[in-house]
Every structure is written in C-alpha cells, then in structure tokens.
C-alpha cells in the first residue's frame, strides 16, 4: 500500500553475539512503517529475512506472519512479538490543506508537538510536521494548557485542500519520521522500539533455536494490532494451538528520573531481559526461563505484574483451553515517544535466552501447575 523508507546503516560497535545481518534486520524493522492495521511493509521485511532459515513462513488472513521451525512435533511453542507501532490516521483535510488525524494506539499528545512526521500514501511517503503557534504568540492561559491530540494538525506545505487531496487520502496512516540513532554504551534509540525490539527477539530466537537440537516445533509470530487490543496474538494463537506461548515486548526502564521504582520495579538498560512473574505467567515457564538463563550465563532481571499484563501474553493465556504463558520484556526508556531507547545487549541476550528455553524442553516436559 505504501513505500518503505530506505534503510541506512548506523555505525556503532556490534555486540558480542549479534551477527551483522541480524543487526541490519533490526534496523530495517525500525525504519519500516507499521501502524496498527497497516503492518504489510514490515511484514514483508520479516518474511524476507525468515525465508533464509525457517522451514515454513506463512501469513494468515489477519496479517500475522508465522515462522515455523522444526514442524511436525506434537508439542508446539509460540514466541510472539508484535509488528505494529503506534501512529495516526488521516481523518479530515480542511480548506487550507491542513490535515487532522485520529490516533492509532496510546499517545501522549505532548510528544507530538514539533515532530517531523510521515504520511504513508499510495504514491509514497509524504513529509509533514506537527507544531503549534510560536511561544511569542501564546498568551498566559495558552501556556498553561495541555494540548489535546484533536487540536493538532499536520502541515505538508500545501497551498489549499485541492493540493493536499491530490496525494493524501482519508484513512492514510501516519508515523513519526523513522530512523535509528546509536548512543553510548551500546544503546540505541528510535521510534517503534515498542515492539520492533520484541519482534526482532522472537524471530532471532527462532533462528538460533534452529541451530540447536529441538524436540518441539517453534513458532515465531510477528503479530498485528497489539496496540489496539492484542488482536493478532489472539487469532494466531488460536490457529497454532501451542502448549506454551511467550510474549516478547518492552517494559519501562526505571533507571532515569521521575519513575517510582517501588511500583514499577528496578529495571535497567543493559542489565538483561526482564522475566515477569504473576498470575498471567505460568510458574513452570518462569522457572524454566530462569534455568535457561543460569545454564547460559545470561543476565536477567525480574519484575512482577499482579494482573493480566497489557501484552500478547494476556490473550495467549486464554486461548482455547489455555496456554502456559510467559512474558519476557526488553527494558525501554521513554516508551511511546520519538526516542524510545533500548540496549543491543538486552535484545541479544533475550534471543539467546528464548532459544535455550526452546532447546531445553524435553519430550515429556509438563507445564501443568502442580
């Protein structure tokens, strides 16, 4: 439907485990638009990469891409990383050619002010900006107001409505300007780390699992529409019918100012993936993830969630007669912002953790709580 922005290389040190081609795949994911409901471009990237190692790569009617390694085993496990990102959708174009939108997913509108955006049209990407009147023109009351999303508009430089509608249609998706920026200490920031980081881990874990001895079938799924209700995980899990389902998502890194560690936990960038405990997580899955970390000398962090998590793990747990669910998360600073920041080391270690978890499942493994 719309064109993929070109990939550009970002120079930074490779982490000890991550292969150059896997890192390039990660960057391509981040630089490819995928608002919920418009995931086709990034799913093409996933299919192309997975075709190089998987036994089967299929796409279901919902748009989930399903990567299968070692098919045919009566025991199936599923890794789910959602392909979609938050975005906007064009809802109205006024007579002056300014474009108004609705949100796709959960936005803090303050994050949008002053951003470069991209409208993804049939003819290709159209650059746009979101701003507000200059500080010089704001009166005292204006300066106190919290801007609402419906008060913001996109400016593409059109003279009038006719010029705008010549390229932009109602229903076109919009993203922040996409791009990857390397940081110090093997960190990296980009829009869409939620959940391109988890998507990469799911795919890379399946690739690494293929290099090990497996007694189970491993399904890595690039799920769709997580940001608007965990929709793709629900349909794909129903179709696959796995015994174990692990969601790979991001979680809030709390190693920056203003975050309450007493409620959100002590989660640091670069200290390893986060394994969650709580009612959404099968205790045997949690224990086996911890054991895989010990066996592979993989750093991990622990966190708690006392309810159904707002991730694909929630719907997987309730699919059919029930799935042994788990949640592995990547620490992420500044979630749902233009500068979501993660550690290359954390995604590397998460992929290795899940590959080992899959390889360690014996033919008689029992995930029923005792």
C-alpha positions as CSV (number, residue, x, y, z in Angstrom):
1,X,0.0,0.0,0.0
2,X,2.8,2.4,0.8
3,X,6.5,2.5,0.2
4,X,9.2,1.5,2.7
5,X,11.7,4.2,3.6
6,X,15.2,3.3,2.5
7,X,17.5,1.6,5.0
8,X,20.6,3.4,6.2
9,X,23.4,2.0,8.2
10,X,24.1,3.3,11.7
11,X,27.7,3.0,12.8
12,X,28.2,1.5,16.3
13,X,30.0,-1.4,17.8
14,X,28.5,-4.8,17.2
15,X,27.6,-6.6,20.4
16,X,29.4,-9.9,21.1
17,X,26.6,-12.2,19.9
18,X,24.6,-10.2,17.3
19,X,25.6,-11.0,13.8
20,X,25.9,-8.1,11.3
21,X,23.0,-9.4,9.2
22,X,20.8,-9.7,12.3
23,X,21.6,-6.2,13.3
24,X,20.8,-5.0,9.8
25,X,17.4,-6.8,10.0
26,X,16.7,-5.0,13.3
27,X,17.4,-1.6,11.7
28,X,15.2,-2.4,8.8
29,X,12.4,-3.2,11.1
30,X,12.8,0.1,12.8
31,X,12.9,2.1,9.6
32,X,9.8,0.4,8.1
33,X,6.4,1.8,8.9
34,X,3.8,-0.4,10.6
35,X,1.0,1.4,12.4
36,X,-1.7,-1.0,13.7
37,X,-3.7,-2.2,10.8
38,X,-1.0,-1.2,8.3
39,X,1.7,-3.7,9.0
40,X,2.2,-5.0,5.5
41,X,5.6,-3.3,4.8
42,X,7.2,-4.5,7.9
43,X,5.8,-8.0,7.5
44,X,7.4,-8.2,4.0
45,X,10.7,-7.5,5.8
46,X,10.0,-10.3,8.3
47,X,9.1,-12.8,5.6
48,X,12.2,-12.0,3.5
49,X,14.5,-12.4,6.5
50,X,12.8,-15.6,7.9
51,X,12.8,-17.3,4.5
52,X,16.6,-17.6,4.9
53,X,16.4,-20.0,7.8
54,X,12.8,-21.2,8.6
55,X,11.1,-24.4,7.5
56,X,7.8,-22.6,6.8
57,X,6.8,-19.0,6.6
58,X,3.1,-18.2,6.2
59,X,0.8,-15.2,6.6
60,X,-2.8,-15.6,7.9
61,X,-5.9,-13.6,6.9
62,X,-5.4,-11.2,9.8
63,X,-1.9,-10.4,8.6
64,X,0.2,-12.2,11.2
65,X,3.4,-13.7,9.8
66,X,4.0,-17.1,11.2
67,X,7.5,-18.6,11.1
68,X,7.8,-22.3,11.9
69,X,11.0,-24.1,12.8
70,X,11.1,-27.9,13.1
71,X,7.4,-28.5,12.1
72,X,5.6,-31.7,12.8
73,X,6.2,-32.1,16.5
74,X,3.1,-32.7,18.5
75,X,4.4,-30.1,21.0
76,X,4.4,-26.5,19.8
77,X,5.7,-23.4,21.5
78,X,5.0,-19.8,20.3
79,X,7.1,-16.7,20.5
80,X,5.0,-13.5,19.9
81,X,6.5,-10.1,19.1
82,X,4.1,-7.6,17.8
83,X,4.9,-5.9,14.4
84,X,2.7,-2.9,14.9
85,X,3.6,0.5,16.3
86,X,1.5,3.5,17.4
87,X,0.6,6.0,14.8
88,X,-2.0,8.4,13.4
89,X,-4.6,8.1,10.7
90,X,-5.8,10.9,8.5
91,X,-9.4,11.9,9.3
92,X,-10.0,15.3,7.8
93,X,-8.5,17.9,5.5
94,X,-9.6,21.5,5.8
95,X,-9.9,24.1,3.1
96,X,-6.4,25.5,3.7
97,X,-4.9,22.0,3.2
98,X,-4.1,21.3,6.8
99,X,-4.6,17.7,7.8
100,X,-6.2,16.4,11.0
101,X,-5.9,12.9,12.4
102,X,-7.1,10.3,14.9
103,X,-4.7,8.4,17.0
104,X,-3.7,4.7,16.5
105,X,-2.7,3.4,19.9
106,X,-1.9,5.3,23.0
107,X,-0.3,8.7,22.6
108,X,0.8,11.5,24.9
109,X,-0.1,14.4,22.6
110,X,2.7,16.5,24.1
111,X,5.2,14.0,22.4
112,X,3.8,15.1,19.0
113,X,4.4,18.8,19.2
114,X,7.2,19.9,17.0
115,X,7.8,16.5,15.4
116,X,8.6,15.6,11.8
117,X,6.0,13.1,10.6
118,X,5.5,10.9,7.5
119,X,2.1,10.3,5.8
120,X,2.2,7.0,4.0
121,X,0.2,7.3,0.8
122,X,-0.3,5.1,-2.3
123,X,2.1,7.4,-4.1
124,X,4.7,7.1,-1.4
125,X,5.8,8.8,1.8
126,X,4.8,12.5,2.2
127,X,6.8,14.5,4.8
128,X,4.8,16.5,7.3
129,X,5.2,18.4,10.5
130,X,3.1,18.9,13.6
131,X,3.6,22.1,15.6
132,X,1.7,24.9,17.4
133,X,1.9,28.6,17.3
134,X,5.2,30.1,18.4
135,X,5.9,30.8,22.1
136,X,5.8,34.5,21.2
137,X,2.1,34.3,20.3
138,X,0.9,32.2,23.3
139,X,-0.8,34.2,25.9
140,X,-0.5,33.2,29.6
141,X,-3.6,30.9,29.6
142,X,-2.4,29.2,26.4
143,X,0.9,28.4,28.0
144,X,-0.8,26.6,30.9
145,X,-2.9,24.3,28.7
146,X,-2.1,20.7,28.0
147,X,-2.6,20.2,24.2
148,X,-5.1,17.6,23.1
149,X,-4.5,15.4,20.1
150,X,-7.5,16.7,18.3
151,X,-6.1,20.2,18.5
152,X,-3.0,19.3,16.5
153,X,-2.7,19.3,12.7
154,X,-0.3,18.1,10.1
155,X,1.2,20.6,7.7
156,X,2.6,19.2,4.3
157,X,3.2,22.6,2.8
158,X,0.1,22.6,0.6
159,X,-1.5,25.8,-0.8
160,X,-5.0,24.5,-0.2
161,X,-7.3,21.5,0.2
162,X,-7.1,20.5,-3.5
163,X,-3.3,20.3,-3.4
164,X,-3.5,18.1,-0.2
165,X,-6.1,15.7,-1.5
166,X,-4.2,15.2,-4.7
167,X,-1.8,13.0,-2.7
168,X,-3.3,12.4,0.7
169,X,-6.5,10.3,1.3
170,X,-8.7,9.9,4.3
171,X,-7.5,6.8,6.1
172,X,-3.8,7.1,5.2
173,X,-1.6,6.1,8.1
174,X,1.0,8.4,9.7
175,X,4.1,7.7,11.7
176,X,6.8,9.8,13.3
177,X,9.8,10.3,11.0
178,X,11.5,6.9,11.2
179,X,15.2,6.5,11.8
180,X,17.8,4.8,14.1
181,X,20.3,6.7,16.3
182,X,23.2,5.0,18.0
183,X,24.0,6.1,21.6
184,X,26.8,5.5,24.0
185,X,27.2,2.2,25.9
186,X,25.7,0.1,23.1
187,X,22.3,1.8,23.4
188,X,20.1,2.9,20.5
189,X,17.0,5.0,20.1
190,X,14.3,5.0,17.5
191,X,10.5,5.4,17.2
192,X,8.8,2.0,17.3
193,X,11.1,0.1,19.7
194,X,7.6,-0.9,21.1
195,X,7.7,-3.5,19.7
196,X,10.2,-3.9,16.9
197,X,12.7,-4.9,19.7
198,X,10.4,-7.7,20.8
199,X,9.7,-8.7,17.2
200,X,13.4,-9.0,16.4
201,X,13.9,-11.1,19.5
202,X,11.1,-13.5,18.5
203,X,12.5,-14.0,15.0
204,X,16.1,-14.2,16.1
205,X,15.3,-16.7,18.9
206,X,13.7,-19.0,16.3
207,X,16.7,-18.7,14.1
208,X,19.1,-19.5,16.9
209,X,16.8,-22.4,18.1
210,X,17.2,-23.9,14.6
211,X,20.9,-24.3,15.4
212,X,20.1,-26.4,18.5
213,X,18.6,-29.8,19.0
214,X,14.8,-29.3,19.2
215,X,12.1,-31.7,20.4
216,X,9.4,-29.1,19.9
217,X,8.1,-27.1,17.0
218,X,8.9,-23.4,17.4
219,X,6.6,-20.8,16.0
220,X,7.8,-17.2,16.0
221,X,4.9,-14.9,15.2
222,X,5.0,-11.3,14.1
223,X,1.6,-10.4,15.5
224,X,-0.6,-7.5,14.3
225,X,-2.7,-4.9,16.0
226,X,-1.4,-5.4,19.6
227,X,-1.6,-1.6,20.2
228,X,-5.3,-1.6,19.7
229,X,-6.3,-4.7,21.7
230,X,-3.9,-7.6,21.4
231,X,-5.8,-8.8,18.3
232,X,-3.2,-10.6,16.2
233,X,-1.9,-12.7,19.1
234,X,-5.4,-13.9,19.8
235,X,-6.1,-15.1,16.3
236,X,-2.6,-16.6,15.6
237,X,-2.5,-18.5,18.9
238,X,-5.9,-20.0,18.2
239,X,-4.6,-21.2,14.8
240,X,-1.3,-22.5,16.0
241,X,-2.7,-24.0,19.3
242,X,0.6,-24.0,21.1
243,X,1.2,-25.6,24.5
244,X,3.5,-22.7,25.6
245,X,3.2,-19.1,24.5
246,X,5.8,-16.4,25.4
247,X,5.2,-12.8,24.5
248,X,8.2,-10.6,23.9
249,X,7.5,-7.0,24.5
250,X,9.1,-3.9,26.0
251,X,8.8,-2.7,29.6
252,X,9.6,0.5,31.3
253,X,13.2,1.0,32.2
254,X,13.2,2.8,35.6
255,X,16.9,3.9,35.6
256,X,16.0,7.5,34.8
257,X,14.5,10.4,36.8
258,X,10.8,10.6,38.0
259,X,9.9,6.9,37.8
260,X,8.7,5.3,41.0
261,X,10.8,2.1,41.4
262,X,8.6,1.0,44.4
263,X,5.7,0.4,41.9
264,X,7.5,-0.2,38.6
265,X,10.4,-2.2,39.8
266,X,14.2,-1.8,39.4
267,X,14.8,-2.2,35.7
268,X,18.0,-1.0,34.0
269,X,19.1,-0.8,30.4
270,X,21.9,-3.2,29.6
271,X,21.3,-5.5,32.6
272,X,19.4,-8.2,30.7
273,X,15.9,-9.0,29.6
274,X,13.1,-8.9,32.1
275,X,11.2,-12.1,33.1
276,X,7.8,-11.4,34.6
277,X,6.1,-13.3,37.4
278,X,2.4,-13.0,38.3
279,X,-1.0,-14.5,37.5
280,X,-0.6,-14.1,33.8
281,X,2.6,-16.2,33.8
282,X,2.7,-20.0,34.1
283,X,5.1,-20.8,37.0
284,X,6.8,-23.6,35.2
285,X,7.5,-21.4,32.2
286,X,9.0,-18.8,34.6
287,X,11.2,-21.4,36.3
288,X,12.4,-22.8,33.0
289,X,13.3,-19.3,31.7
290,X,15.3,-18.7,34.9
291,X,17.0,-22.1,34.5
292,X,17.9,-21.3,30.8
293,X,19.4,-18.1,32.0
294,X,21.6,-19.8,34.6
295,X,22.6,-22.5,32.1
296,X,23.7,-20.0,29.5
297,X,25.1,-17.4,32.0
298,X,22.6,-14.9,30.6
299,X,21.9,-11.8,32.7
300,X,18.2,-11.4,33.5
301,X,16.1,-9.0,35.6
302,X,12.9,-10.0,37.4
303,X,9.7,-8.0,37.6
304,X,6.1,-8.5,38.9
305,X,2.7,-8.0,37.3
306,X,-0.3,-8.6,39.6
307,X,-2.9,-8.6,36.8
308,X,-3.4,-9.7,33.2
309,X,-0.4,-8.0,31.5
310,X,-1.2,-5.4,28.7
311,X,0.7,-7.7,26.3
312,X,0.1,-10.6,23.9
313,X,0.7,-12.9,26.9
314,X,-2.7,-11.9,28.2
315,X,-4.7,-13.3,25.2
316,X,-2.4,-16.3,24.6
317,X,-3.0,-17.5,28.2
318,X,-6.8,-17.6,27.5
319,X,-6.7,-19.2,24.0
320,X,-8.7,-22.4,23.5
321,X,-8.4,-24.4,26.7
322,X,-5.4,-22.4,27.9
323,X,-1.8,-21.9,27.1
324,X,1.2,-21.9,29.5
325,X,2.1,-18.3,29.1
326,X,5.2,-16.3,29.8
327,X,6.4,-12.7,29.3
328,X,10.0,-11.7,28.5
329,X,10.4,-7.9,28.2
330,X,13.1,-5.6,26.9
331,X,13.9,-2.5,29.1
332,X,12.8,0.6,27.2
333,X,13.3,4.2,28.2
334,X,10.7,6.8,27.0
335,X,8.1,4.4,25.8
336,X,5.6,5.6,23.1
337,X,7.9,8.6,22.3
338,X,10.0,9.5,19.3
339,X,13.2,8.4,21.2
340,X,12.4,5.0,22.7
341,X,15.8,3.7,23.9
342,X,17.0,0.1,24.4
343,X,20.2,-1.8,24.7
344,X,21.5,-4.0,21.9
345,X,22.9,-6.3,24.6
346,X,19.4,-6.8,26.1
347,X,17.8,-7.9,22.9
348,X,20.8,-10.2,22.1
349,X,20.5,-11.8,25.5
350,X,16.7,-12.2,25.2
351,X,17.1,-14.0,21.9
352,X,19.7,-16.4,23.4
353,X,17.5,-16.9,26.4
354,X,14.5,-18.0,24.4
355,X,16.5,-20.2,22.0
356,X,17.9,-22.0,25.0
357,X,14.4,-22.2,26.6
358,X,13.1,-23.9,23.5
359,X,16.0,-26.3,23.2
360,X,15.7,-27.4,26.8
361,X,12.1,-28.6,26.6
362,X,12.1,-32.4,26.9
363,X,9.6,-34.6,25.1
364,X,7.9,-35.3,28.5
365,X,8.0,-31.8,29.9
366,X,5.0,-30.9,32.0
367,X,3.7,-27.3,32.2
368,X,0.6,-28.1,34.4
369,X,0.9,-26.3,37.7
370,X,1.4,-28.8,40.5
